[in-house]
Amino acid sequence: MPRIANYDKTVDDCLTISMTKLKEWEYLINGSKSGTVSWSRNGEAHSKIDIEVTFLEFEKYIVLKYTASHREPKKYKVKIIEVPSNLGKGYLYYFECPVTHKLCRKLYLDSGMFLHRTAFNMIYEKQKESKKWRGLTAIFDKAVLSDKIYEERYKKYFKTHYNGKPTKRYLRLEKKIKIANSYPSDTLQRLMMM
């Protein structure tokens, strides 16, 4: 009999602050900028946090201000670390976890603080699945394509060739479609019977 995982919470259940979103919201520009980040469910905001990003040449950090679930006000600073891109163009930005000092692109909220996921001993939802289930999911994902793949492939101005050669995007989508068509039509029913 398999051992039951002793992880209470998964990363997927947590509220997050992501470097990608900060860049999208234009917080990673020279100077200081403050605002509020909120999370919603079914159109209703259930949580919010005040942030202030200082993004100067020699000093980069984010200040998080909020009230945790046990009504204790929190305010602390998380450093933003600048790392040169491996492509030689520009920089990548990471949070430095105040507890583990690991670099990460996302901070997760648990136990009242936004930290790196390893600070809480959490795992991803996918890691809780059995090996058999992951195998079935992989087959299912290959056999049954989402509508997005067909929509992307048959877009109005989709380029299949450039300079007489097939584009990488076209080849990638065609490969996925070819693999899906190679499975028998009753694959889904057989997977459900297992």
C-alpha positions in Angstrom: 0.0 0.0 0.0 1.4 3.4 -0.9 2.4 5.9 1.8 0.1 8.8 2.2 1.7 12.2 1.8 1.9 14.3 5.0 1.7 17.6 3.2 -1.2 19.7 4.4 -1.2 22.3 1.8 -0.1 22.6 -1.8 1.5 25.5 -3.6 -1.6 25.7 -5.8 -3.8 26.6 -2.7 -1.7 29.7 -1.8 -2.0 33.4 -2.7 1.1 34.5 -4.6 3.0 37.6 -5.6 4.8 37.1 -8.9 7.7 38.9 -10.5 6.0 38.5 -13.9 2.9 40.3 -12.6 5.0 43.1 -11.1 6.7 43.6 -14.5 3.3 43.5 -16.3 1.9 46.1 -13.9 5.0 48.3 -14.6 6.3 48.3 -11.0 9.8 47.4 -12.2 10.7 50.8 -13.5 13.1 53.4 -12.0 11.8 55.1 -8.9 9.2 54.1 -6.3 5.6 53.0 -7.0 3.0 51.8 -4.5 -0.4 50.2 -5.0 -2.7 47.4 -3.9 -2.8 43.8 -5.1 -6.1 42.0 -4.6 -7.2 38.4 -5.1 -10.8 37.5 -6.1 -13.0 34.5 -6.4 -16.2 34.6 -8.5 -15.8 38.3 -9.0 -15.5 39.2 -5.3 -12.2 40.3 -3.8 -11.4 38.2 -0.7 -7.8 39.4 0.0 -5.7 42.4 -0.6 -2.2 43.6 0.2 -0.5 47.0 0.0 2.8 47.0 -1.8 5.5 49.5 -2.4 8.3 48.8 -4.9 11.5 50.8 -4.8 13.5 50.2 -8.0 16.6 52.2 -8.0 20.1 51.5 -9.5 21.7 50.4 -6.2 18.6 49.4 -4.2 15.7 47.2 -5.3 13.1 45.9 -2.9 9.4 45.4 -2.3 7.7 46.3 1.0 4.6 44.2 1.8 2.0 45.7 4.2 -1.1 43.7 5.2 -3.1 42.2 8.0 -2.7 38.4 8.4 -5.6 36.1 9.0 -5.0 36.2 12.8 -5.3 40.1 12.7 -1.7 40.8 13.3 -0.4 43.6 11.0 2.6 42.7 9.0 5.2 44.9 7.3 8.4 43.7 5.9 10.9 44.2 3.1 11.8 41.6 0.4 14.9 42.3 -1.7 14.8 42.1 -5.5 17.9 40.7 -7.0 19.0 41.5 -10.5 20.7 38.7 -12.5 22.1 39.1 -16.0 20.2 37.2 -18.7 21.9 34.1 -20.1 21.1 35.6 -23.6 23.3 38.5 -22.9 20.4 41.0 -23.3 19.0 42.7 -20.2 18.4 41.3 -16.7 16.1 38.9 -14.9 14.7 39.9 -11.5 14.1 37.6 -8.6 12.8 37.9 -5.0 15.2 36.9 -2.3 13.2 35.0 0.3 13.7 36.7 3.7 13.8 33.3 5.5 15.6 30.8 3.2 17.5 33.4 1.1 16.7 31.4 -2.0 15.9 33.3 -5.2 12.4 32.8 -6.7 10.0 34.4 -9.2 7.0 33.8 -6.9 6.4 34.3 -3.2 3.7 32.2 -1.5 1.5 33.2 1.5 1.3 30.7 4.3 1.6 31.1 8.1 1.1 34.8 7.6 4.2 35.6 5.4 5.0 35.6 1.7 8.1 33.4 1.3 9.7 30.8 -1.0 7.7 27.6 -1.2 10.4 25.5 0.5 10.1 27.6 3.6 6.7 25.9 4.2 7.6 22.4 3.1 4.9 22.5 0.5 4.6 20.6 -2.8 2.8 21.0 -6.1 -0.6 19.4 -6.6 0.9 17.2 -9.4 3.4 15.7 -6.9 0.6 14.2 -4.9 -0.7 12.2 -7.8 0.3 8.5 -8.1 2.7 7.4 -10.8 -0.1 5.5 -12.6 -2.3 8.6 -12.5 0.4 10.8 -13.9 1.0 8.3 -16.7 -2.8 8.2 -17.6 -2.8 12.0 -17.5 0.1 12.2 -19.9 -1.7 9.8 -22.4 -4.9 11.7 -22.0 -3.2 15.1 -22.7 -1.7 13.7 -25.9 -4.8 11.8 -27.1 -7.3 14.6 -26.5 -6.2 18.0 -27.8 -7.7 21.2 -26.4 -9.6 23.6 -28.6 -6.8 26.1 -28.2 -4.4 24.1 -30.3 -6.9 24.0 -33.2 -7.7 27.6 -32.8 -4.0 28.6 -32.9 -3.3 26.3 -35.9 -6.3 27.6 -37.9 -6.0 31.3 -37.0 -6.8 33.7 -39.9 -3.2 34.9 -40.4 -1.3 31.9 -39.2 2.0 31.5 -41.1 2.8 27.9 -42.0 5.9 28.7 -44.0 8.5 31.4 -44.1 11.1 31.7 -46.9 9.8 28.4 -48.2 10.5 26.5 -44.9 7.8 25.4 -42.4 7.8 27.6 -39.3 8.7 26.0 -35.9 5.3 26.9 -34.5 3.6 25.2 -37.4 5.7 22.1 -37.0 5.1 22.0 -33.2 1.3 22.2 -33.7 1.3 19.7 -36.5 3.3 17.2 -34.4 0.7 17.5 -31.5 -2.2 17.0 -33.9 -0.5 14.0 -35.6 0.2 12.4 -32.2 -3.4 12.9 -31.2 -4.7 11.4 -34.4 -2.5 8.3 -34.0 -4.4 7.2 -30.9 -7.5 5.0 -31.5 -10.9 6.8 -31.2 -11.8 4.8 -28.1 -8.7 5.8 -26.1 -10.7 8.0 -23.8 -13.2 5.2 -23.0 -10.3 2.7 -22.3 -8.6 5.2 -20.0 -11.8 5.6 -18.0 -12.1 1.9 -17.6 -8.7 1.6 -16.0 
